[in-house]
Amino acid sequence: MEQDLPEDTLTVRGNLRVLLSGLPIFDGLDDATLDAIASACEWLSLPGGATLFEAGEPSDAMYVLLSGCLGSYAPPQGTDRRRALGRVTAGECVGEMGLVSGRPRMATVVALRDSEILRLSRQAFDQVLRRHPEAMLRIAQLTVTRLETSAHPGPRGRAPGPRSFTLVPQALDVDVASFAMELVEALRPLGSVELVWSVRGADHTSHWFHKLESQNDYVVYVADHAPTSWTRLCMRQADTLLLLARAESPAGPWAALGAARDAQLATQRAELVLLHEGPLLRGAAARWLAVQPGVPHHHVRTSADVPRVARLLTGTAVGLVLSGGGARGFAHLGVIRALREHGIPIDLVGGTSIGAIMGAAAAHGWPDEQMLEVFRRTFVDSNPLGDYTLPLVSLVAGRRVSSRLRREFGDVAIEDLPLPFYCVSANLTSGNAAVHRRGELWRWLRASVAIPGVLPPVMHQGEVFVDGATINNLPVDVMREAGRGVVIGVDVGADRTFTTDIEDTDAPPFWKLISSFRAKDRKRPNIFQVLWRAGMVNSAAATLARRHQTDLLLQPPLEDVDLLNWRAFDRAILSGRRHAQQKLAELPPELRARLGSRPPLGAPAARCVDAAPELSLT
């Protein structure tokens, strides 16, 4: 009953005309029209997770959201998962197009927060419009604007990210208080932020929460580990649930989620945060992901990891994507060093072929000196493709590459890397690209570099995998789909390195072939080069398109570096570093701000050591 309503709700209802006049849909209408609309409206309180209407239902009313948040979802097509279409925020209306067109609902609308809503029935809608046609004009204008926006979306930019986060500890011994304070401090450079505990927010209405979220860029709620009324309220207020667990503890369910597996959680994003007591614990991610499958996860070892988590959560992170390109991929090491020198964080990494190997080192957190030492030992000190074999499946046995990957990366799993990481291979069994985010790191790196005809394919669980460069040499699309923020792409692919000055259609006699390879002024491709380049041809057109999906594209000048010239190690690194330094110095202000770039601290330029001729593999 009216007299039982909280005082702030009574105040809003008593000034409904004033409230309506401040909403965009009713902007400019006179007092008489606003009074008519206010008198015809019904007031609804919709708890978070409740459905306002379902797709296919008759369009019997329009709604105006006063506080809270609604989500719009397309009906499922052959699956139980609904596709999110967008959000309705305070001051916006929903359902008006159905009243105008007379058609059934096109989408399902669910409350993402405890929401206060005004309902204008079709009968009241028709009565108001007959008496006040100017209201119809305003609604028609809004409808046309919405249709034009959906038909002609703007240029690619940052999608609206989550603004409210609820921390859900898995057990009582999870130090949720310390993490909450650290997360709030990490969010402060990104905008205004409020931290809400039960002692502060438990007795307030949805209007209080709406005001709190309206006045801040981010709000962090701390739930109880048990399914209390406060926990359920926090979950209803969340854009993203952060499921906190001690990495060392036995994996188990979240009691707070037990009674919440309904439509509410189906509309929310959940992410796992593993809190480590000391160094990263191997195998912890696999144990906990078995309890919460399919959710992204984060490793927090110290407070230094929390700002990265904050950037990933808010869509302000920096993702680095490294292409394949054989020995030209050493330029990735120079790019990584330049990014570090400019203070640009690398928050998540993806790559193909040799870019996957270099990216795995970055995701592992290796310093520059360790990368140089490991990859010089692995690729330069001896030829990784030197274990030739009877060419029934491939020219080389692949044992050298496999053993070196296992030696340098050990038995670490991809999900145990400190930074989120993926690598791409080509699944010959399905004919599709395979994106690897879990499993043995060395194995999927080996698959990502399995050049068809040169290295044997990786066979696993009945499927056959080869070099990812054959299908996606610059997997920027995978990074972009994650929606985590800025995407930097580094493309070292061979656009114009595969040329020859020989006119020929057949292989010459063996003695003549040997002499032609020894001639310094003739360029006859060898079988390694032919197979490697042929494997990359199919993805060349797709790579051109994916370059446009980057926020920053780096293409170091590497025309003088052959795909198989491992001795060009230092030269390729220097080229990558110099190119990245130049591009970073020329960044437009808006992109510089998003990257968090700052001038380098006067680091000396690397010395170019390599001046050797191209390595002969004949």
N, C-alpha and C positions, 0 to 999 in steps of 0.2 A: 504494500500500500504506500501511497505518497508520503504519509507521515513517517514511515519507517526508513525512507531513503536518507543516505548521508547528506550532510549539509552542503557539500560542494556539488553533488548531483542536483539537489533541489535548486541551488542557485543557477545552475546552467539551464535547467528546465524552465525556471521562471523568467529567463531572458532569452527564450528560444528565438524570438525575432532578431535580436541583436546577434545571436550566434549564427543564424542563417545568413544574415547580411554580410558576414565575413567570409562565407564560403564562395569559392570561385564560380560554382554553377549558378549561384543566385546573385552574383555581383551586378549592381546597377538596377535591380528591381526596386520599385517603390514600396513604401511601408504597407500599403493596403494589400499588395500582392504577397509580400512576405508574411503578413498576418494570416492571409488565407491559407498559405502553404503550411504555416506553423500549426494552425488549428486542425488541418487535415492529416498531420503526421502522427504516427504511432511511435512510441519510444521503446526500443528493444535493447536488452543487455545480453550479449552473446559471449559465452565463455570461450577461452582459447581452445581450439580443436574442434569446436562445434561447426556444423555445416549450415551456411545461410541458405543456399539452394543448390540443387543438383542439375547437371546438364540434362536437357531433354524435358525438364519440367515446364509447365506453362509460365509465361511471363506475366505474373499477376501483380507485380509491384516493382518500384525502384527504391533504392536505399541510398542514404547519405551517411557516410562514416564520420562520426564526431570525434571519437578517440579510439585508439587501438590500431590494428592493422589486419587487413584481409588478404588472402591469397587466391588467385584465380588459376584454375587447372583445367587442361583439356581432358576429355573423357579418355580412359585407357583404350588402346587398340591392340587387342590380342594379349595383353599382359595386365598385371594388377597394378602396375606403376603408372601414376598420373604425371603428365608433363606440365611443369609450371609455365604459365603464360605471363604472369606479372603480379604486381602488388597493388592494392588499393590502400592509400594512406589517408590520414585524417583530412577532411575537407573535400574529398573526392566522392563521386557517386558511382554506383554500379547497378546494372539492370535496366537502365533507362533506354538503351537501344532496343531491348525486347519489347518495351511498351510502345515505342515508336513504330517498330516493324510488325509487331504482332506475332512474331515467331517464337518458338520455344527457346529456352535457355541454351546458349551455345557452350557454356563452361560451368564448372562447379566452383563455387566460392566458399572458402573455409576461413574461419577466424584464426589468425596467427597469434593474436593477443586477446585478452579479455577486452571486448570492444563494446562501445556505445553507438547505437545505430538508430537513425530515423527511417521509418518505413512509410512510403507514400503508395497506397494501394492504387490499382488501375482505376477504380471508380473515383477515388479522390483526385487522382491525376487528371482524369478527363474533366471533372467538375472545375478544378482550378484552371485548366487551360481554356475551357469555354469562357470563363469569366475574365481571365487574365491572359490573353494570347501572347503577351510579351514574354511570359515565362516559357512558352513553347519555343519562341525564337531563341532564347538563351540555351535551352536544352538542345535544340537542333544544331546550334553553333558548336556546342561542346561535342556532340556526336560526330559532326563532320571533322572536327579537329582530331578526334581520336582515330577515326578511319584513315585520315591522311597520314597520321603518325605511324600507324601500323603498316600502311602500304608503302611508305617511303621513309624507312628508318634512316637515322642520321649516320654519319661516318663512324667507323669503329672507334670505340673509346672504352673507358673503364665502366663496366657495368656496376650498378649500385651494389655495394657489398653489405654484408651483415653489420648491424649496428648494436645489437644486444647479444650478450653471451652469458650463458648460465654454466657455472662450474659445478659438476656433479661428481663428488668423490665416490670412489668405489667402496671404500670402507672407512671406518672411523680413524684409522691410523694414517690416512693420506693427509699430508700437510697442505691442505687446500688454502689455508690462510696466507702462508708465505707466497704460494704461487699467485694468489689473487692480487696481493700487493705488488708483486713484480710485474704482472700483466698490466695492471693499471698504470704503473710507471712507464712501461714500454709503449702503451697506447697514447700517453700524453703528447709526445711529439707529433702525433697524427691528428689530434683534435682534443676537444674537451671530453672528459670522461668522469663517470660517477661509479662508485663501488657501493653496492647495496647488500646488506646483511639482513637476516630475519628481524633483528632487534630494531631495525630502522624502517623496514617496509611491510612488515606482516599485517599491520592493521589499516593499511590504506586501500582506497578504492582504485578502480581502473583509471580514473581521471588523474590521480596522483602519479601513477606510472606513466600515463600518456604525457603529462607535463614534464616529468623527469626526462623522458626520452626525447621530447621535443626540444628541450633546452641543452641537450648534450649530443655530441657526435657519437659517443659510445657509452653503453651502460654495461657493467659487469655485475651479475647476480651470483651470489654464493648460496647454493642449495645445501640441504642436509644430505647425509648419505642414506637416510631412510626415507620412505615414501610419505613424508609428512605433508600437511596442507601447504606449508611454505614451499616445499620442494615442488609440488604440483603447480603452484602459482608461478614460481621461477621458470619452470619448463614452458608454461604458456606464454611467458614474456620473451622467450629466447628466439632469436634468429638461428643461433648455432648453439648446440649443446657440446660442451667440452667435458669428455669423460676422463676423469683423472684417475690414475692408478699408479701404485708403486711397482716399478719394473721388477723388483726382486720378489714380490709377493706371488703366491700361487694364483693363477688366473681364475677369475670367477665372475659371476654376473653382477650387475649393478642393481641392488635392491630397489633403488629409487625409480628404476625404469620398469619394474615388474608390472605395475598396473597401468602403465602409460603407453603400451603398445597399441595405440589406436590411431585414428585419423590425425590426431594432433602431431604425433611423432613422424607420421608419414609426410608432413609438410615441413619438417625441420631437417637441418643438416646436423649430423653428429660427427665429431672428430675425437680421436683417441690421443691423450697426452700421457706419455710414459715418463714418470719422474724417477731418475736414476740417482742412486746414492754413490757417487763416484764415477768411474769410467763407464762407458756404455756397455750394458750387459748383453752379450750375444744370445740370441734366441728368444729374448723377451717379447719382441714384436710379434713373432709367430705365435707364441702362447696366447697373448692377449687378443690378437686378431682372430684367433679361433673362437673367442667368446663374442667378439663384435666384428664379424666379417664384413668386408666391403666398405669400411670407413677409412678415411685418411688418418694417418697417425704422425705424431711428432715425438722426437726424443728431447728431453730436457735434462741435461747433465748438471749445468750450473745456471746461474742467473744470466749469463751471457747468451744463452740459447733463447731466452724468452722474447727479446725483441724480434728475432726471426719468426717465432710463432705468431707474434702480434701482426707482423707484416703479411704473413701467409693468410691469417684469418680475415684480415681487412682488405685483401686484394691490392695491397701496396708493395708486394714482394717483387724481387727481380729474378726472373728465370733465364737461365743460360742454355742455349741449344747449340750443339756442336755437330757439324756435318762430317761425313766420311770424305776421304781423299788421299788415302795411302800416306806416304811420307810427308805430304803437304800438311797433314794433320798436326805435325809438331808446332805449327803456327798457333794452335789452340793454347799451348803453354804460354806463349808470349802474350796472348790476349788475356788469359787469366791473370797473369802477373800485372798487366796494365790496369785491369779492373780493380785489383787489390790496391795498387798504388794510388788510385783515384778515390779510394774509400767506398767503392760501390759494392754493396753486399751481394753475394751470390747465395740465394735462398733455396733454389731448387735447380736441378740439372737434368738435361736429357741429351741423348746423342745417338748417332749411328756409326757403325764401323769403328774406325780409329777415333772418331769423335766420342764414341761411347767409352772407350778406354780412358781417354784424357778426362772426360767428364766424370767417370767413376773416381778418379784420383781427387778431383775437386770436391765431389760429394763426400769423399772419405775425410776431407779436411787436411790433406797433405800440404805442407808448406812448399814454396817454390823450389827450395834446394832439394827436397826429397823427390819431387817430380823429375827434376833434371837428372838426379843420380839414378833413379829407377829406370827411366825410359832410355837413358843413354846406355845403361847396362843391358836393357832388354832388346833394343832395336839396333844400336850402333855398333857395340862391341863385337857382335857376331850377327850374321844374317838370320832373322827369325824364319825365313822361308827356305832355309838351306837343306832341310831334310827331304831330299827328293825321293820319290818312290815310283813304282811301276804305275803309269798313268791310267789305271782302270777307272778310278773315281775322281782323282785329282793329281796334279803334278807333284805336290809335296804331301808328306804324311800328316802334317799338322801337329805332330807330337811336341815340336819345339814351342809353337805358339801356346798350346794347352798347358804345358809344364811351366812356361814363364808366367802365364796369367795366374796359375795356381800358386806359384811361388811368391808373386808380388802381392796378390790380393787375399791369399789364404782361403779359409773356408767361410768367410763372411757372407751373409745373405744380403740381398739388395735392401730388404726392409730393415736391416740393422745399420745401414749407413746413417751417419748423423744428419745429412741433408736428404730430402726427398729426391729420388733418382729413378730414371727409366732409361732403358735402351731399346732399340728397335732391331728386329731381324725380319726376314721374309719367311713365312711359313709356306713351304712348297706343297704341303699336304692340302691346305685350305685355299691357297692362292692369295692370301691376305697378309698384310703387315701384322706382325706380332709385337705388342708392346709389353715389355717385361718390367714389372714393378716389384716382384717377389721372386724368391728362389735363389739358387747359388749364383753369386755374382760372376765368378770366373766362367761358369758354363754359358751364361747368356751373353757375356762379352765375347766369348769364343764363337757363339752363333752369329753375333752381329758383325764379325770380321771374316766369316767363312765365304770368301770370294768364290763363286761357282767356277769349278774347273781348276782353281789354284789350291784351295784348301778343302778338305772333306767337309761335308755338311755335318751339322749336329743333329743326331737322332735321339729323340726323347719322347717316351710314352706314346710310341707309334706315329709320331709326326717328325717331319724333316724340316730343318731350319738352315737358312743360308744368310749371307751378308744382307743387312738391312738396306744398304745403298741400292740394291736392285729394285726396291719398291718405294723407299722413302729416305732419301739421302739427307734431308734437312727437316727433321720431324718437329717443326714449329707448330703445326696444327695440334699435336698432342699437348704441347705446353699451353697453347692458346685456349684449348677446351677446358683446361683446369681452372682458368679464370683467376689466377693468383696475382696478376699484376703485369708489370712491364716484361716484355720478351725481347731478349737480345739473341740474335741469330748470327752465328759465325759460319760462313760458307767458304770452304776451301776446295770445293769440287773442281774437277778438271774441265773447264769450259773450252779452252783452246790449247791444251798441252799436248794433245795427241795428233801430231802432224808428221809428215814424211816428205822427203824430197826425191823419192824413188818412184818411177813409173814401172809397174809390174803387175802381172796377174797370177803368176805361178811361183812356187818356191824354187829358187835356183839350186843347182847341185850343192852337195854338202860342203865341198872345199870352197866354193864361191860364197856360200852363205857365211862361213866362218870369216873369210877375209872381209866381207862387207860389214860385219859387226865390229871388226877391228879398225875399220876406216873411220877416222874422226870426223870427216866431212860428210858422211852419209848417215841418214836416219832411217833405218829399217826397224819397224816395231818387232819386239820379240813376243813370244807366246804369253808371257806373264802380263805384259802391257795390253795385249789384245783382249785377253780374258777379263782383266780387271776393268778396262774401259767399257767393254761390251756389257758387263754386268751393271754398269751405271747408266746406260743409255735410256732404259725404260723410265727411269725416275727423273730424267733431265727436265722435261716439260713441267712436271709437278713441282720440282724445285724452284723453277722460275715463279710459279704462283705462290709458293710458300714464303719466298723472300718478302713478298708484300704483306705477309701476316706478322712481320716483326715490327717492333717499335724502334729498334736500332739494328741495322744490318751491317755487319763487318765482313769485308772481302779482301783480305790481305793480298798484295801483289805477289803471286807465287808462280808466274809463268815459267821461270827458270828452274823450278823444282819438279823433277819427275816423280810420278806416283810411287816409284819403287826405289828412289834414291835415299836410303836411310842415312847416308853420310851427310845429307843436307840438314841435319838436325839443328845445328846452331843458326844456320842461315834462315831456316824457316821460322824458328822461334823469334829471331830478331825482326823479321818482316812482320810477324803477327803483332809483336809488341809495339813497334813503331806505328803501324797502321791504326791500332786501337788508340794509342796516345793521341794521334792526330784527330781521329774522329771524336774522341771524348773532349778534346779541347774546343771542338766546333759545335758542341751540343746546343740546341735551342734552349732557352731558359726553362720552359715548361717541362721538357724531358729531363733536363739536368736536375730539376727539383724532384721529379718522380724517382730518379735513380739515386738521389742522395749523393751526387758526385761532388767531389771537392778537388782542388788542384793537387797534384802529386807532391810528395814531400821531398822533392829533389833527388830522387833515386837515380843513380848513374845508369847510363845506357849500357845494355849488354854488349859484350865484344863479340864480333863475328869471327868464329874460329875456323869454320869450314870453308875451304876453297877448293875442295877436291872435285875432280870431274865426275860426271854421272856414273853411278855404280853399274857395272856390267853384270847381268845375270845370265849370260849365255854360257 
